[in-house]
Amino acid sequence: MEYYLYIKSLHLIFVITWFAGLFYIPRLFVYQIEAFSKEEPEKSILGKQLKLMAKRLWFIITWPSAVLAVLFALVLLHLQPGLLSLPWMQVKLGFVVLLIAYHVKCHLIFKELQIDVVKWTSNHMRLWNEGSTIILFSVIFLVIVRDAVNWVYGVIGIILFSVILMLGFKMYKRIREKNPEA
């Protein structure tokens, strides 16, 4: 048990770097999608550079961070198996499953864009980018406040936060339509 806090610290560090990768990879996807519609030689130059950036981010930072975050989490749960019986932990693990599903979908998008298959618009990808933000907010509030907040208020809070994000997205889209350089 003397190593518990060290393992917990490593878990948190790799959760942070995992989220950093999940926040940035959809932005790179947006830029890749937008570069695809440019004229040559800009299209090829940008496409090649953005693919390289995405590949390095994905395989050097994001995937290793995801694996290490999950590995250290499993060690923590092994050391403190009683955590699994707590309702807030069960909900948190549900969000972790969602995060892993989000990660896997990002991987599928990554693979498509690496071979120039574009199925998303840049606006759809901007919306997709908010998925990890919603999961992060949910998990952080859940872990910090645990049972102190009524679940109804928590669900309402996440819905309101999601609505605010979507409104912000729509406002930014309008600004970009008026000024593409914004």
Contacts in CASP RR format, 6 or more apart in sequence:
PFRMAT RR
TARGET T0000
AUTHOR 0000-0000-0000
METHOD contacts of the structure
MODEL  1
MEYYLYIKSLHLIFVITWFAGLFYIPRLFVYQIEAFSKEEPEKSILGKQL
KLMAKRLWFIITWPSAVLAVLFALVLLHLQPGLLSLPWMQVKLGFVVLLI
AYHVKCHLIFKELQIDVVKWTSNHMRLWNEGSTIILFSVIFLVIVRDAVN
WVYGVIGIILFSVILMLGFKMYKRIREKNPEA
1 79 0 8 1.000
4 76 0 8 1.000
4 79 0 8 1.000
4 80 0 8 1.000
7 72 0 8 1.000
7 75 0 8 1.000
7 76 0 8 1.000
7 79 0 8 1.000
8 72 0 8 1.000
8 76 0 8 1.000
10 68 0 8 1.000
10 72 0 8 1.000
11 69 0 8 1.000
11 72 0 8 1.000
11 73 0 8 1.000
11 75 0 8 1.000
11 76 0 8 1.000
14 65 0 8 1.000
14 66 0 8 1.000
14 68 0 8 1.000
14 69 0 8 1.000
14 72 0 8 1.000
15 65 0 8 1.000
15 69 0 8 1.000
17 61 0 8 1.000
17 62 0 8 1.000
17 65 0 8 1.000
18 62 0 8 1.000
18 65 0 8 1.000
18 66 0 8 1.000
18 69 0 8 1.000
18 103 0 8 1.000
19 132 0 8 1.000
19 136 0 8 1.000
20 61 0 8 1.000
20 65 0 8 1.000
21 57 0 8 1.000
21 58 0 8 1.000
21 61 0 8 1.000
21 62 0 8 1.000
21 65 0 8 1.000
22 62 0 8 1.000
22 99 0 8 1.000
22 102 0 8 1.000
22 103 0 8 1.000
22 106 0 8 1.000
22 132 0 8 1.000
23 129 0 8 1.000
23 132 0 8 1.000
23 133 0 8 1.000
24 57 0 8 1.000
25 54 0 8 1.000
25 57 0 8 1.000
25 58 0 8 1.000
25 62 0 8 1.000
25 106 0 8 1.000
25 110 0 8 1.000
26 106 0 8 1.000
26 125 0 8 1.000
26 126 0 8 1.000
26 128 0 8 1.000
26 129 0 8 1.000
26 132 0 8 1.000
27 129 0 8 1.000
28 50 0 8 1.000
28 53 0 8 1.000
28 54 0 8 1.000
28 57 0 8 1.000
29 54 0 8 1.000
29 109 0 8 1.000
29 110 0 8 1.000
29 113 0 8 1.000
29 120 0 8 1.000
29 125 0 8 1.000
29 128 0 8 1.000
30 122 0 8 1.000
30 125 0 8 1.000
30 126 0 8 1.000
30 129 0 8 1.000
31 46 0 8 1.000
31 50 0 8 1.000
32 47 0 8 1.000
32 50 0 8 1.000
32 51 0 8 1.000
32 54 0 8 1.000
32 113 0 8 1.000
32 118 0 8 1.000
33 113 0 8 1.000
33 118 0 8 1.000
33 120 0 8 1.000
33 121 0 8 1.000
33 122 0 8 1.000
33 125 0 8 1.000
34 122 0 8 1.000
35 42 0 8 1.000
35 43 0 8 1.000
35 46 0 8 1.000
35 47 0 8 1.000
35 50 0 8 1.000
36 43 0 8 1.000
36 47 0 8 1.000
36 116 0 8 1.000
36 118 0 8 1.000
37 43 0 8 1.000
38 46 0 8 1.000
51 113 0 8 1.000
51 114 0 8 1.000
54 110 0 8 1.000
54 113 0 8 1.000
54 114 0 8 1.000
55 114 0 8 1.000
58 107 0 8 1.000
58 110 0 8 1.000
62 103 0 8 1.000
66 100 0 8 1.000
66 103 0 8 1.000
70 96 0 8 1.000
70 100 0 8 1.000
73 96 0 8 1.000
76 83 0 8 1.000
77 83 0 8 1.000
77 84 0 8 1.000
83 89 0 8 1.000
84 90 0 8 1.000
86 146 0 8 1.000
87 147 0 8 1.000
88 142 0 8 1.000
88 143 0 8 1.000
88 146 0 8 1.000
88 147 0 8 1.000
91 142 0 8 1.000
92 139 0 8 1.000
92 142 0 8 1.000
92 143 0 8 1.000
95 135 0 8 1.000
95 138 0 8 1.000
95 139 0 8 1.000
95 142 0 8 1.000
96 139 0 8 1.000
98 135 0 8 1.000
99 132 0 8 1.000
99 135 0 8 1.000
99 139 0 8 1.000
102 131 0 8 1.000
102 132 0 8 1.000
102 135 0 8 1.000
109 119 0 8 1.000
109 120 0 8 1.000
109 125 0 8 1.000
109 128 0 8 1.000
112 118 0 8 1.000
112 119 0 8 1.000
120 128 0 8 1.000
123 173 0 8 1.000
126 169 0 8 1.000
126 172 0 8 1.000
126 173 0 8 1.000
127 166 0 8 1.000
127 169 0 8 1.000
130 162 0 8 1.000
130 165 0 8 1.000
130 166 0 8 1.000
130 169 0 8 1.000
133 165 0 8 1.000
134 158 0 8 1.000
134 161 0 8 1.000
134 162 0 8 1.000
134 165 0 8 1.000
137 158 0 8 1.000
137 161 0 8 1.000
138 158 0 8 1.000
141 149 0 8 1.000
141 154 0 8 1.000
172 182 0 8 1.000
175 182 0 8 1.000
176 182 0 8 1.000
END
